[in-house]
Amino acid sequence: MRRVRFLPLLVGWICCIAVVAFAGPAPAATAPLREAPAAPLAGPTADQLRARVQACGTQLSNGLYSQDAGGSQTIPICGKSSAVFWTADFDIDCDGQRTTQCNENTDPSFQPETAWSQSNGQPLNSATLPFIVVPLKSTKFDYSAHNITGGTVAAVVYQNKVAYAVVGDLGPAAIIGEGSYELAEQLGINPNPATGGVGGTVVSFILFPGVKASPIEDAAEARAFGETAANQFVAAGGACDDVSVDFTAYPQLQSGSTGAAVKASQCLLTAAGHSVTPSGTYDATTASAASAFQTARGLPSNGVVDFHTWTALLARGDKPTLRNGSTGVAVRRLQRSLTAALRRTVAIDGQFGTITEQAVRDYQSSRSLGVDGVVGNLTWTALQAGK
């Protein structure tokens, strides 16, 4: 049974919806006849994609999601390589244009709007366009901070089927696992908005940030872009995909050290351009790579990963300006590097709040930087130099 949806974005549309209510439902549009089956997909198989998302990699959400209202919170939003993904159930989102399949009579929770619209300003058509639903922005997860928006392309996997879709609507902030009528049909899931869908953590939603179909209703473009992105995602599979770099403390590592922190350091060194096998054992190759990295950063070249080296490794990347209220992967990167630099735990949750701001101020003060709690170029430069 379909869960109750809640879209605060509709607040601004209440007047328009009220007019529709007084005027009565508009005549239902009939979905066009379905075309002959398309040619076999050029993208990866369901098993190949499922294998890539079997382990979470890096958890991007600050907490877990439920599959239905009032249910247990068990589902994380994860990140790996070029993808953001989750595995959940599949509920039917029939909102948008009124059609024979989707209207007030077929769906008691029907809403004649979607969060994103077609290029002609009309809502999306759930009966003809494969699209997925992402949770509303919250402290748990902000889709926009991960370069996800309307039209972002996704691969959706169920059993032996792969379908390509776009991000098209927003759902409750605490619930995850929903897609359009057409997407359900393509996956072989009962699309009935009142009785359809499928339960259990059996459908994988794999989004490719930065890959966008335009216009949003161009399903053929979404499929073409999705196949390419999915192939790249599968090809990028590597030993570091499932290695977390989130720790409450970053220990000193040297010859003979073993464990998860060693593997994390090896993956960070590899990402920095020094080829190291992530074995979890700090061997001569790892020490040599660490020494080369230290030389490049102007640090003492002793092959020991101390807090200076951890800080520089963890801070690598671009230098966006961050301040109280910022969210996303860059904030997580900042929080990791501050944990290493200050040698105290700074919660790695992707939310720049008062605790992170104070940590920034403490770092700036201890490194003789201007103390304003804002992370700009100077603060990033100091972190990336291992100061």
NORBEL-V798118 format. One record per residue. N is the residue number from 0. OMEGA is omega as a letter, one per 40 degrees, with the letter a starting at -180 (none if undefined). Layout:
n:N omega:OMEGA
n:N omega:OMEGA
This chain:
n:0 omega:a
n:1 omega:a
n:2 omega:i
n:3 omega:a
n:4 omega:a
n:5 omega:a
n:6 omega:i
n:7 omega:i
n:8 omega:a
n:9 omega:a
n:10 omega:a
n:11 omega:a
n:12 omega:a
n:13 omega:a
n:14 omega:a
n:15 omega:a
n:16 omega:i
n:17 omega:i
n:18 omega:i
n:19 omega:a
n:20 omega:a
n:21 omega:a
n:22 omega:a
n:23 omega:a
n:24 omega:i
n:25 omega:i
n:26 omega:a
n:27 omega:i
n:28 omega:i
n:29 omega:i
n:30 omega:i
n:31 omega:i
n:32 omega:a
n:33 omega:a
n:34 omega:i
n:35 omega:a
n:36 omega:a
n:37 omega:i
n:38 omega:i
n:39 omega:a
n:40 omega:i
n:41 omega:a
n:42 omega:a
n:43 omega:i
n:44 omega:i
n:45 omega:a
n:46 omega:i
n:47 omega:i
n:48 omega:a
n:49 omega:i
n:50 omega:a
n:51 omega:a
n:52 omega:a
n:53 omega:i
n:54 omega:a
n:55 omega:a
n:56 omega:i
n:57 omega:i
n:58 omega:a
n:59 omega:a
n:60 omega:i
n:61 omega:a
n:62 omega:a
n:63 omega:a
n:64 omega:i
n:65 omega:i
n:66 omega:i
n:67 omega:a
n:68 omega:i
n:69 omega:a
n:70 omega:i
n:71 omega:i
n:72 omega:a
n:73 omega:a
n:74 omega:i
n:75 omega:i
n:76 omega:a
n:77 omega:i
n:78 omega:i
n:79 omega:a
n:80 omega:a
n:81 omega:a
n:82 omega:i
n:83 omega:a
n:84 omega:i
n:85 omega:i
n:86 omega:a
n:87 omega:i
n:88 omega:i
n:89 omega:i
n:90 omega:a
n:91 omega:i
n:92 omega:a
n:93 omega:a
n:94 omega:i
n:95 omega:a
n:96 omega:i
n:97 omega:i
n:98 omega:i
n:99 omega:a
n:100 omega:a
n:101 omega:i
n:102 omega:a
n:103 omega:a
n:104 omega:a
n:105 omega:a
n:106 omega:a
n:107 omega:i
n:108 omega:a
n:109 omega:i
n:110 omega:a
n:111 omega:a
n:112 omega:i
n:113 omega:a
n:114 omega:i
n:115 omega:a
n:116 omega:i
n:117 omega:a
n:118 omega:i
n:119 omega:i
n:120 omega:i
n:121 omega:i
n:122 omega:i
n:123 omega:a
n:124 omega:a
n:125 omega:a
n:126 omega:a
n:127 omega:a
n:128 omega:i
n:129 omega:i
n:130 omega:i
n:131 omega:a
n:132 omega:i
n:133 omega:a
n:134 omega:i
n:135 omega:i
n:136 omega:i
n:137 omega:i
n:138 omega:i
n:139 omega:a
n:140 omega:i
n:141 omega:a
n:142 omega:a
n:143 omega:i
n:144 omega:i
n:145 omega:i
n:146 omega:i
n:147 omega:a
n:148 omega:i
n:149 omega:a
n:150 omega:i
n:151 omega:a
n:152 omega:i
n:153 omega:i
n:154 omega:a
n:155 omega:a
n:156 omega:i
n:157 omega:a
n:158 omega:a
n:159 omega:a
n:160 omega:i
n:161 omega:i
n:162 omega:i
n:163 omega:a
n:164 omega:i
n:165 omega:i
n:166 omega:a
n:167 omega:a
n:168 omega:i
n:169 omega:i
n:170 omega:a
n:171 omega:a
n:172 omega:a
n:173 omega:a
n:174 omega:a
n:175 omega:i
n:176 omega:a
n:177 omega:i
n:178 omega:a
n:179 omega:i
n:180 omega:a
n:181 omega:i
n:182 omega:i
n:183 omega:i
n:184 omega:a
n:185 omega:a
n:186 omega:a
n:187 omega:i
n:188 omega:i
n:189 omega:a
n:190 omega:a
n:191 omega:a
n:192 omega:a
n:193 omega:a
n:194 omega:a
n:195 omega:a
n:196 omega:i
n:197 omega:a
n:198 omega:i
n:199 omega:i
n:200 omega:a
n:201 omega:a
n:202 omega:i
n:203 omega:i
n:204 omega:a
n:205 omega:a
n:206 omega:a
n:207 omega:a
n:208 omega:a
n:209 omega:i
n:210 omega:a
n:211 omega:i
n:212 omega:i
n:213 omega:e
n:214 omega:a
n:215 omega:a
n:216 omega:a
n:217 omega:a
n:218 omega:i
n:219 omega:i
n:220 omega:i
n:221 omega:i
n:222 omega:a
n:223 omega:i
n:224 omega:a
n:225 omega:i
n:226 omega:i
n:227 omega:a
n:228 omega:a
n:229 omega:i
n:230 omega:i
n:231 omega:i
n:232 omega:i
n:233 omega:a
n:234 omega:a
n:235 omega:a
n:236 omega:a
n:237 omega:a
n:238 omega:a
n:239 omega:a
n:240 omega:a
n:241 omega:a
n:242 omega:i
n:243 omega:i
n:244 omega:i
n:245 omega:i
n:246 omega:i
n:247 omega:i
n:248 omega:a
n:249 omega:a
n:250 omega:i
n:251 omega:a
n:252 omega:i
n:253 omega:a
n:254 omega:a
n:255 omega:i
n:256 omega:i
n:257 omega:i
n:258 omega:a
n:259 omega:a
n:260 omega:i
n:261 omega:i
n:262 omega:i
n:263 omega:i
n:264 omega:i
n:265 omega:i
n:266 omega:i
n:267 omega:i
n:268 omega:i
n:269 omega:i
n:270 omega:i
n:271 omega:i
n:272 omega:a
n:273 omega:a
n:274 omega:a
n:275 omega:i
n:276 omega:a
n:277 omega:a
n:278 omega:a
n:279 omega:i
n:280 omega:a
n:281 omega:a
n:282 omega:a
n:283 omega:i
n:284 omega:i
n:285 omega:i
n:286 omega:i
n:287 omega:i
n:288 omega:i
n:289 omega:i
n:290 omega:i
n:291 omega:i
n:292 omega:a
n:293 omega:i
n:294 omega:a
n:295 omega:a
n:296 omega:i
n:297 omega:i
n:298 omega:i
n:299 omega:a
n:300 omega:a
n:301 omega:i
n:302 omega:i
n:303 omega:i
n:304 omega:i
n:305 omega:a
n:306 omega:i
n:307 omega:a
n:308 omega:i
n:309 omega:a
n:310 omega:a
n:311 omega:i
n:312 omega:a
n:313 omega:a
n:314 omega:a
n:315 omega:i
n:316 omega:i
n:317 omega:a
n:318 omega:i
n:319 omega:i
n:320 omega:a
n:321 omega:i
n:322 omega:i
n:323 omega:a
n:324 omega:i
n:325 omega:i
n:326 omega:i
n:327 omega:a
n:328 omega:i
n:329 omega:i
n:330 omega:i
n:331 omega:i
n:332 omega:i
n:333 omega:a
n:334 omega:i
n:335 omega:a
n:336 omega:i
n:337 omega:i
n:338 omega:i
n:339 omega:a
n:340 omega:a
n:341 omega:a
n:342 omega:i
n:343 omega:a
n:344 omega:i
n:345 omega:a
n:346 omega:a
n:347 omega:a
n:348 omega:i
n:349 omega:a
n:350 omega:i
n:351 omega:i
n:352 omega:a
n:353 omega:a
n:354 omega:i
n:355 omega:i
n:356 omega:i
n:357 omega:i
n:358 omega:i
n:359 omega:i
n:360 omega:i
n:361 omega:i
n:362 omega:a
n:363 omega:i
n:364 omega:a
n:365 omega:i
n:366 omega:i
n:367 omega:i
n:368 omega:i
n:369 omega:a
n:370 omega:i
n:371 omega:i
n:372 omega:i
n:373 omega:a
n:374 omega:i
n:375 omega:a
n:376 omega:a
n:377 omega:a
n:378 omega:i
n:379 omega:a
n:380 omega:i
n:381 omega:i
n:382 omega:a
n:383 omega:i
n:384 omega:i
n:385 omega:a
n:386 omega:none
